[in-house]
Amino acid sequence: MNFKKRITRRNFIKGAGAGLFLSGLQFAWPLPSWAKSAAQPMDTGIDGIAARRRYDLTIGYSPIVIDGREGVSTGINGSVPGPLVRLREGDEVALNVTNRLMDTEHASIHWHGILVPFPMDGVPGVNFAGIPPGGTYHYRYRVKQSGTYWYHSHSSFQEQTGTYGPLIIDPKDGEPFACDRDYAVVLSDWSFEDPETIFRHINLLGHYYNFQQRTVWDFFDDVGERGFADTLADRMAWGKMRMSPVDLADVTAYTYTYLMNGHSPDMNWTALFNPGETIRLRFINAATTTNFDVRIPGLDMDVVMVDGKAVRPVTVHEFRIGVAETYDVLIRPRQDKAFTLFAESLDRSGYTRGTIAPEPGMEAPVPDLRPRPVRRLEDIGMGMMDDKIFGGMDHSKMGMNDGEKYPRPDPEIPGPNGPTPFKPEQGNTNVVMVISNPLYRLDEPGIGLGNDGWRVLTYADLVSAAPQPYKKTADREMTINITANMERYMFSFDGKKFSQHPGPYLFRHNERLRLYLVNHTMMEHPIHLHGMWMQLENGNDPIPFKHTILTKPGEALSALITPIEKGDWAFHCHLLYHMEAGMFQVVRVA
């Protein structure tokens, strides 16, 4: 009998008295110490975890119990999230990863945002073959950076089922800012549905999990605000595009429980402080499809690090963290009371929360979910401006209420030439709409933010705390277009799914490349480039470093890149189901 086919995640607990069996396993495999509530003061780092040069990580079936419901995860060393991997800048490290999943072709770990030789990047089919069942892969590399990162599987849907964890790198010359306590805060989304089932549902019906659709009463409300003619024109435009202005997320809280360090909102992960201390919170968005809006009611947050790189401190009350991004903030609670760490999904279908408090067991009020945002046509870069819709529709004459063309805001998109206009082949079913006048949107907080009376972070606020290590001028420019047919759940780059691209994108070793990203879709896409930094051209000096950029609908932005490691590297949307549906490509540095 084929053992690989016999042992699967589905039948792992069959015939074993599932409830009792899982209860015993849950006791055997608790959460890692760093993720437990009421952590104590740290003398040697996060929860007393010191940097190490070697880690042994095993991906295997692990029980998971959330709010009394039992399931099976693909955890790391028996837990979700996995162990906190703590390294030191400059060290040669050994990370040995073993695959105990017997129903898979392979497993993998990608060190997200870490600069490594390409055989160590961990993307099966791109720079290694993957880890076969029962096999071990020995990752070896010198650590060239410091900061807050994370690691996760790049195989199938294992990331959705729990194969992820935080990765912290200590700087060799000491931290650029001091704090009394230091906590990792890993945000994620968990479903008891198999990810294959989720993927099938959203392929068949894109809004399968979205129960926040507009109603006839919304129509009458809009008529009262905007008038009948404008409301009708808006509805007809969306109808012709076969899109909905409330399709903000593919998968929602209908099936997801949003987690903070493996805890549901009711489980209430808790961290401790003494009034007057400075607390560092390292927010990591390890979710599969969920962008979160993060705030701590009653406290300011000083954003001091983004995607592992220090920035000049920015004081805010809220920030949006896209899938795969990391944000480090400092808070300074003065009062002897609890505060809620609140992370609300972009589509407002749900939230996760934790507590920071002087004593275990304390809680603070949990904010109500805000109303679900509704996209306007101009929010996707096309409603009140020139645009063309494929499939025989042309809305280039669509005008604003005052009949004027929607203007591009100042400042304009950086770069001498701007992005190359995108002209897909006529009849390309991968592309539903093309934005002819993409907008500069780095100074916008994003849909649903900025109207609550408090300060919200934007990409335009980010200034690197380190000098510019590369030249400011570009040797070459290229454009990559983010494209989709959402009704058919097709996602692509330049109108082609991964399987349709004739070959990789070519970057030249050590060139200074200006890469334009143009989002021709009506959704936010966190775009991740492996193996090198993207420096976001936001008008500041020095410009900030990013490994993942959350692109807004109808947006054009540019990033400067210096490819320093030869080899093949993944380039993809970090919404897992979008990547699986085709929004993935290979970058070859030669």
Summary of the structure (lengths in Angstrom):
residues: 590
radius of gyration: 23.3
end to end distance: 45.7
largest distance: 71.7
contacts: 2023
relative contact order: 0.11
helix: 13%
strand: 34%
